[in-house]
Amino acid sequence: MSLVDSYRRRGKRPKPFPTRDPETVAVGEGEVTTYTYGRDLYDDMLAAIDGAQRQVLFETYIWKGDATGERFKQALAAAADRGVEVYCIYDGFANLVVAPPFKRFPSSMKVLRYPVYAAGWRFFDLRRYGRDHRKILVVDDHTGFIGGYNIGSAYETEWRDTHVRVTGPAVWDLKRAFADFWNLNRRRRLRGSERPLLLETASTWEPSIRIQRNIPRLWVFPIRGMYLEAINRASRNVWLTQAYFLPDQDFVDALRDAARRGVDVRLLLPLKSNHIVADWISRGYFSQLLDAGVRVLRYRDAMVHAKTATVDGTWCTVGTANIDRLSLQGNYEINLEAIDQELAKQLEEIFLVDQSHCLELTSGEWEARDLHRKFTEAFLKPLRPLL
Ligand SMILES: O=P(O)(O)OC[C@H](O)CO
């Protein structure tokens, strides 16, 4: 699969795509800033790390050993050197291709590599097979970042993704999410003497925001339920932006039912993602979605990697979970869920900017596709439950 993807990318030059400047809205007792361009996000993440006073919690699925990855490594090491507690987690499998020297860190940083194989002798324990797919940064008690961005130079300028910065009480939930994962894994992955990452609990609840977490080790997968609940109660619109769309049939049915009851359902996907097989399988759902009245918008020229949704201009989510089985029923994931009209409005505006860079797929165009495409979709259908 990777070979085919690399072949497809050969000689391709990155093309520009429309973005918006980061924008901040007040949500409850805190603020949420949305980012749609990697450089803006990374600048603010690095500034936050540089300004840390006490503690940095950094977790990423992919951490490329390129210039951008190096900037993060240097900033985290510098924070640790000046006495800030720096905790890092990265996924071992996702970074197998990263050169080993990059993955050597100064002893002042506490680093947990989530292992490629975590089941040990429990071969049949499915709770131990999820990847750590989360992307989190928390600085001191005041600032958190969460969203679709991994760390790497291509993501900085060539991919269209969405991330948010959060301040206020919701930061505590991000801290707790990081600490729970750390504590669940620290004993076997780090020195036995390593103490648990203890956190005080938040004294206030933020009613507008929930941090939803999939935790395979505990067999807890609320993100799929969160999406289904929101889609099933939609009365006006459901606008989804997804990098990889390989849902189960219940998810597809929820979208179709919404469209059939008159909800404006739009699905924004990459025209060509970085995973060709995922694209082919995803297309296998288009006929039934288009038939029900779902609009399929395909983002051109750049990889859209965001995992976001808005419903009825009120509910919204930004996170790490793709709409596929690996994310919704397999991996460690984290999504911010908010019920807030200002934030939902901002995400709707971002959606419309993205939509302006899309080709809309019509039923006629789709039904007229080549026979070999129809055959490929049918041939790959059995792979759906695996991705
Ligand atoms: O797994 P994601 O959604 O972070 O995407 C990562 C890229 O697809 C890696 O190829």
The ligand as an SDF file (V2000), in Angstrom:
LIG
                    3D

 10  9  0  0  0  0  0  0  0  0999 V2000
   -3.4950    8.4660   11.0310 O   0  0  0  0  0  0  0  0  0  0  0  0
   -3.6870    9.9430   10.7610 P   0  0  0  0  0  0  0  0  0  0  0  0
   -5.1150   10.3010   10.5640 O   0  0  0  0  0  0  0  0  0  0  0  0
   -2.9950   10.7940   11.7590 O   0  0  0  0  0  0  0  0  0  0  0  0
   -2.9840   10.1800    9.3740 O   0  0  0  0  0  0  0  0  0  0  0  0
   -1.6450    9.8550    9.2360 C   0  0  0  0  0  0  0  0  0  0  0  0
   -1.2200    9.6650    7.8440 C   0  0  0  0  0  0  0  0  0  0  0  0
   -2.1760    9.0860    7.0650 O   0  0  0  0  0  0  0  0  0  0  0  0
   -0.0290    8.8010    7.7810 C   0  0  0  0  0  0  0  0  0  0  0  0
    0.2070    8.3120    6.5210 O   0  0  0  0  0  0  0  0  0  0  0  0
  1  2  2  0
  2  3  1  0
  2  4  1  0
  2  5  1  0
  5  6  1  0
  6  7  1  0
  7  8  1  0
  7  9  1  0
  9 10  1  0
M  END
$$$$
